[in-house]
Amino acid sequence: MQSSSSFRLDDFMAGWIAGACSVVVGHPLDTVKTRLQAGKGYQNSLHCVLAIYRKETVAGFFKGMSFPLASNMAYNSVVFGFFGSAQRVISQYRYGDRLHPCGLLDLTGASMLTGLVSVSVGAPVELVKIRLQLQTQTLLAENFQLAGNMHSETNIPVTSVDLSGKRLYRGPIHCISSILQTEGPQGLYRGAGAMVLRDVPGYALYFIPYTILCDLLTPDAMTSPHPGSICLAGGLAGSISWVTATPADVVKSRMQADGQLHRKYRGILHCIVHSYKTEGVQVFFRGASVNAVRGFPMSAAMFLTYELSLKFFRKF
């Protein structure tokens, strides 16, 4: 699969496999993170974990996984494939040789472009995943409008509405269909602006620490990084990226969870201001500890699978 072209199939195929491994490893904690950020009634991460287990058993942690398992394979194929291609295009433009090693400035440009491109695929994927993860969540009554049953001025004398057992969506396809019917095609990209704010700097803080740490852990530049070095570098890079991206991730999660029954946020700025006024600045760091823990094994598995798959494919 060696090619002189800037676009190489092996990058995309290795990313495809890496995406599947990362979802299996990271989805349980991703469910906890999403509920902490967009839901209500959880005191901390441990309380959230115990509440999910008690109400929904182990299956609750894997709610909504089938769709991201399939879609994240395509998503990470685009991410890793585009990142590798972007590096070769930049090297060709700056040095006249697409195989010339990229410097930190080159890697920054390639990773930020990757973050921007990833939103086109990732926004609908994350929207559906979040809607499926939250559909059995107890949500504030103010988020709901019981259409046809109440006048707009009617007071709801309860603080929450429990949707347990009253699923809005039968599955990912039904979720997509419902969003298209109620919100139109643009509904699939709700929260995309916040995702750009998260992923453009987030991917720079993902790929650059990984590259630097891999180089530090592999003194001999002529040898391939040891699998243990790849896991450590990838895991630390994932934790760094996800923790720093948490504020934007909170806004994205809230905007994507919004609108299931009644629209609450008018846009990114309104979501930020409303969240700050009602819950304080600490709300933007909700789920940071889960992101740090979740980011390590998920990214370690992703980078290790990617590097080993790439090495395998390039033998042919």
N, C-alpha and C positions, 0 to 999 in steps of 0.2 A: 504493500500500500504506500510505498514511498513515492513521492511526487515532487516535482519542482514547482508546482503551483502553490499560490498562497493559501488556497483552500484545500484542506486535506481531509479525506473521509475518516481517517483513523481518529482524529481529534473528536469528531462528532460521535463516532461509535463508542469510544471510551467514555465520553461524557454521558451517553445514554445509559451505560451500565452503572456508572458511578451514581447517577441520579436515583436509580432503583435502590441501591444499597443505602444511600443516605436517608431516604424516606422511611425505610423499614426501621433503621436505627433511631431516627429523630422524631418520628410522628407522635409517640406517646407524650413526650415533653412539649411538643408543639401544640398539642391539644390543651395541655395545662397552661402554656403561655397565652394562647388565644383567649381562654376563659378568664384568666387573670386580667387581661388587658381590656376585653370588651364586655365581660360579664359583671355581675354584682354578687355580693354576699360572701366573698372569700376573704379571710383574714390574712392569709399568706400562702406561699407556695405549697407547704405541707398540708394545710387545711384544704386547699383545692384538690390535691392528690387524693386525700382521704375521702373527700366529698364525692368525687367522681367514682371512686372504687365502691363506696357504700351504696350509691344510687344506681350505678350502671355496670358494676363489676369491671373486670379487666377489659372487656369489650369496649367500654366507654373511652379508653385511651386510644383506641384505634378507629374511633368514629370518623367517617369521612376519608379513610385512607385509600380506598380503591381508586378514587379519582386522582389524587396527587401521585399515587404510585405509577399510574399510567402516564399522566401528564408531565410529571417531573422528570421522567426519563427523556421526554422530548425537550423539556425546558433546559435541563442540564446539558443535553446534547448541543443546544443552541449556545449556551453560555460558554462551555469549554471549546466548542468548535469555533465560535466567533472570537474568543480570546486568543486562541492559537493563531487564527488567521490574521487578526488585527496586529499581533506582534510581527508577523512576517511582512505585512504590508508596510508597517512603520519602518522596519529594518530596510526594506527595499527602497523606500522613499528617502530615508536619512543617510544610509550607508551604501546604497547601491547593491546590497546583497541581502536577500530575504532570510538567509541563514545566520546573519550577523547577530551575536547576542544582544539583547535589549538592555539598556541601562534603566535606572530607576524612573527617570522621566518618561521613557518609552513605555515602561510597564504601567505607570500611572495613567497615561493616555489610553492605553489599550484596555485597562481594567474599567476605567470610567465610561468608555464607549460601550463596553460589554454590559455594564449596569444599565445604561440607557436603553440599549437594544433588548435586554432581557425583560423589560417591563411589558413590551408588546405581547409576549407569550405568558409571562408570569402573572400579570394582573388578573386575567380571567381565572387562571388556575387557583390563585390564592383566594379570590372572591368566593368561588364555589366551595372550596375547602373550609373556609371560615363559616359560611352559611350552614354547611352540614354539621360542623363541630358545635355550633351554638343552638341548633334548633330544638334541643331538649333542655336548654338552659332556662333558669328562672330569670326573667328580665323585668325591668321596671315597667309598671303599668303605663307611665307617661310615654313610653315608646310605642304604645299600641292604640289603634283606633278601631273600635269594633264596628266596622262599616255596616250600615243598614240596621243596626240594633240600637244605636245611641245617637243623640244629637251632639253636635260638637261641643256644646257648653255643659254637657252632663259631667258631673263629678264622679270619679271612680273611687270608691271609699276603701280601696285596698292599696297597699304599697307595691304589690308585685302580682304578676300573672304567671302561673306555673304552666309551662307548655309540655311537661313530661307526659309522654304518651300521645301528644297531639302534634305529630310531625308535620312540618310545612312541606317538606320535600321527601319523596319516596326514594330518591337517589340522585346522583350527579346529573344524569340526563334530564330528569324532571326538574331539578334545580335550575339548570341552564334554560330550559323551556319556560319556566315560570318567570325568571328574570327578564327574558326577552319579551314576554307578554306584558309584564307589568312595568318594566323600566326601559324597554327598547334595547337595541344593540349597545348603546352607550352605557347601559347599566352594567354590562360585563366589565367595564373599565372604571367603575366607581372606585375611588381610592388610588387611581393610577398616579396622580400627581404626588401624593404622599409617598408612593412607592418609588418614584423617581428620586425624591429627596432622601430616601433610605438607601437605594441601591447604587446610585452613582458614586457617592463617597464610600458606601459600604463595600463595594467590590474592590475599590482601591485598597481598603483596609483588610481585604481578604487575600488577594493574590500577592500583594507586596510583602506583608509579613511572612507569608508562606515561602516565598522565594528567598528572602533574607535568611530565615531560620534554616531552610534546607541547605543553603550555602554554608552557614556557620556550622551545621552538623555534619557537613561533608567536606572536610578540608582538602581532599584530593579532587580537584575539578574534573579529572579524567574518569572518575568512577561514578556510577549511578548511586543516588541516595539509598541508604539502607531502609527497608520497610519500617523499622522502628523510628527512624528519623523522619520519614514521611508522615507517619501517624502523629508524632509529637508536633512537628511543624504545622501540619494541617489542623490538628486539634486546637493549638494555641491561636492560629490565625482565625479559625472559626469563632472562638470565644471573644477575641478582640473585636472582630467585625460585628458580631451580633450585639455585644454589650453597647458599643458606641452607636449602633443603629437603633437602639431600643426606643428613644423618644419618637422618631419618625415611624417606627413600627407600630407604636401604640396608636398614633393618629391614623395610620393606614388600616389597622385592624378595626378601629371604631367606625371608620367611614364605610368599610366593607360590610361590617355587621349591621350597619344602619340601613333602614329602608325595608326590612323584612315585612313589617306591617304598617309602619308609619315613619316617614322621613324626619330625622331629628337635626342633622347637620346640613347647613347650606353649602359648605365648602371647607377647604383645609383650614383657613384662618378661623372660621367660625367654630370648627371642631376644637382647635387649639385653645381659643379664648374660653369657650364653654367648659371644656374639661378643666382648665386652670381655675376658673371661677368657682366651679362646683366641688372640685376635689383637690385643688392645690397643685403645686409644682411636682410633688412626689408621684402624681399619676403618670407622668411621662417616663418614669423609671420602673413602672409596674411590669413585672415579668423579667427584669434585668438579670436576676439571679438564675431564673430558669433558662434564659437565653445563654448565659455563661456556661451553665452545666450542659445544656442541650447542644450548644455549638461545638463543644469539644468532640464527643464521640461521632456526631453526625459528619463533621468536616474531616475528621481523621479517617472515617470509613470512605468518604467521598474521594479524597485525594489519593488514598492508598489504592482503591479500586481503579481510579483513573490512571494512575501511573503504571500499575501492573497491566491493565488492559492495553494501554498505549504501547508498552514494551512488547506485549504479546503480538499485537497487530503489526508492529513494525519489523517483525521477524520475516514477514512474507513479502 
